[in-house]
Amino acid sequence: MARRLRWLVALTLLAVALAVADLATGAARVPPLEVLRILAGGEGARPVWTSIVWEFRLPRTLTAGLAGASLEDFSGRADAPI
């Protein structure tokens, strides 16, 4: 059980790190620490960064995560007998 928990923690941390990296990259680069500050409810060093993260990048990242999760759920159910 401990091994399974370690894997779960490791994969969760990896998913969070990749989400922050996704939020930080784009045409206007936002530093990862600023992304974390913005997500924690603070204001970015540049006000436009806050707008970029909340209005453009976060919806895109959440949509990608939900789409991936639904595809995984669909593929898991495709083998199940009806």
KEKE-3310 file (N, C-alpha, C; in steps of 0.2 Angstrom, whole numbers, plus 5000, padded with zeros to 4 digits):
npx = (5004:5010:5019:5010:5004:5015:5017:5005:5007:5018:5014:5004:5011:5019:5009:5004:5016:5017:5005:5008:5019:5013:5004:5013:5020:5019:5015:5017:5027:5026:5033:5035:5034:5027:5015:5011:5009:4998:4988:4986:4979:4984:4991:4999:5016:5015:5000:4994:4998:4991:4978:4980:4983:4971:4961:4964:4974:4972:4958:4961:4970:4963:4952:4959:4964:4952:4947:4956:4955:4942:4943:4951:4942:4932:4940:4942:4930:4926:4930:4922:4909:4893)
npy = (4994:5006:5008:5011:5022:5031:5031:5037:5050:5055:5055:5064:5076:5077:5080:5092:5100:5100:5106:5119:5123:5123:5133:5143:5145:5152:5164:5176:5175:5169:5170:5154:5155:5167:5162:5153:5162:5170:5160:5157:5168:5180:5195:5197:5201:5210:5217:5212:5199:5192:5193:5186:5173:5169:5171:5166:5155:5146:5141:5134:5125:5118:5113:5104:5095:5089:5084:5075:5066:5062:5055:5044:5038:5034:5025:5016:5011:5005:4992:4986:4974:4976)
npz = (5000:5004:4993:4983:4987:4986:4973:4969:4975:4968:4955:4956:4960:4948:4939:4944:4942:4928:4924:4930:4922:4909:4911:4912:4900:4884:4872:4879:4891:4907:4923:4932:4947:4948:4942:4952:4962:4957:4956:4969:4973:4973:4966:4951:4946:4935:4930:4919:4918:4927:4921:4909:4914:4922:4913:4900:4900:4911:4909:4897:4901:4911:4903:4894:4904:4908:4896:4894:4905:4903:4891:4895:4904:4895:4887:4897:4899:4887:4886:4894:4897:4890)
capx = (5000:5014:5021:5005:5003:5021:5016:5000:5009:5023:5011:5000:5016:5021:5003:5004:5021:5016:5000:5011:5023:5008:5001:5018:5022:5015:5017:5019:5030:5024:5037:5031:5033:5021:5009:5009:5006:4992:4983:4985:4974:4988:4992:5005:5020:5012:4993:4992:4999:4985:4973:4982:4983:4965:4956:4966:4978:4969:4953:4963:4973:4957:4949:4964:4964:4945:4946:4961:4952:4936:4945:4953:4936:4929:4944:4942:4923:4925:4932:4918:4903:4887)
capy = (5000:5012:5009:5013:5029:5035:5033:5042:5057:5057:5057:5071:5081:5078:5083:5099:5103:5101:5111:5126:5124:5124:5140:5148:5145:5155:5170:5180:5171:5171:5165:5149:5158:5171:5158:5150:5168:5172:5155:5158:5173:5186:5199:5196:5207:5214:5215:5208:5192:5190:5192:5180:5166:5168:5172:5162:5149:5142:5138:5130:5119:5114:5109:5099:5090:5086:5080:5069:5062:5059:5050:5039:5035:5031:5019:5011:5008:5002:4985:4983:4971:4980)
capz = (5000:5004:4987:4979:4989:4984:4965:4968:4976:4963:4949:4957:4959:4941:4935:4946:4939:4921:4924:4931:4916:4904:4913:4912:4893:4879:4868:4884:4896:4914:4927:4936:4953:4947:4941:4958:4966:4954:4957:4976:4974:4973:4960:4947:4946:4930:4930:4913:4919:4931:4916:4905:4918:4924:4907:4894:4901:4915:4906:4892:4905:4914:4897:4892:4909:4908:4890:4895:4910:4900:4886:4899:4907:4890:4885:4902:4899:4881:4886:4899:4894:4891)
cpx = (5004:5017:5016:5004:5009:5020:5011:5003:5014:5019:5006:5005:5018:5015:5003:5010:5020:5010:5003:5015:5018:5005:5007:5021:5017:5018:5020:5021:5029:5029:5033:5030:5027:5015:5006:5006:4999:4987:4982:4981:4978:4988:4998:5009:5018:5005:4991:4993:4993:4979:4974:4981:4975:4960:4957:4969:4975:4963:4955:4966:4968:4954:4953:4964:4957:4944:4950:4958:4946:4938:4948:4948:4933:4933:4943:4935:4922:4926:4926:4912:4897:4881)
cpy = (5006:5014:5013:5021:5034:5036:5038:5049:5059:5059:5063:5077:5083:5082:5091:5103:5105:5106:5118:5127:5126:5132:5145:5149:5148:5160:5175:5176:5173:5167:5161:5152:5163:5168:5156:5156:5170:5166:5155:5164:5180:5190:5197:5202:5212:5212:5211:5201:5189:5188:5186:5174:5165:5167:5168:5155:5144:5138:5133:5124:5115:5110:5103:5093:5086:5082:5074:5064:5058:5054:5044:5035:5031:5025:5014:5007:5004:4995:4982:4980:4976:4976)
cpz = (5000:4997:4982:4980:4986:4976:4965:4970:4971:4957:4950:4957:4952:4937:4937:4942:4932:4920:4925:4925:4910:4905:4912:4905:4889:4875:4873:4890:4903:4919:4931:4943:4953:4946:4947:4963:4964:4956:4965:4978:4974:4966:4957:4947:4941:4930:4924:4914:4922:4926:4912:4908:4919:4918:4901:4896:4905:4912:4900:4895:4908:4908:4895:4897:4909:4902:4891:4899:4907:4895:4890:4902:4901:4888:4891:4902:4892:4881:4891:4895:4895:4893)
residu = (MET:ALA:ARG:ARG:LEU:ARG:TRP:LEU:VAL:ALA:LEU:THR:LEU:LEU:ALA:VAL:ALA:LEU:ALA:VAL:ALA:ASP:LEU:ALA:THR:GLY:ALA:ALA:ARG:VAL:PRO:PRO:LEU:GLU:VAL:LEU:ARG:ILE:LEU:ALA:GLY:GLY:GLU:GLY:ALA:ARG:PRO:VAL:TRP:THR:SER:ILE:VAL:TRP:GLU:PHE:ARG:LEU:PRO:ARG:THR:LEU:THR:ALA:GLY:LEU:ALA:GLY:ALA:SER:LEU:GLU:ASP:PHE:SER:GLY:ARG:ALA:ASP:ALA:PRO:ILE)
# end
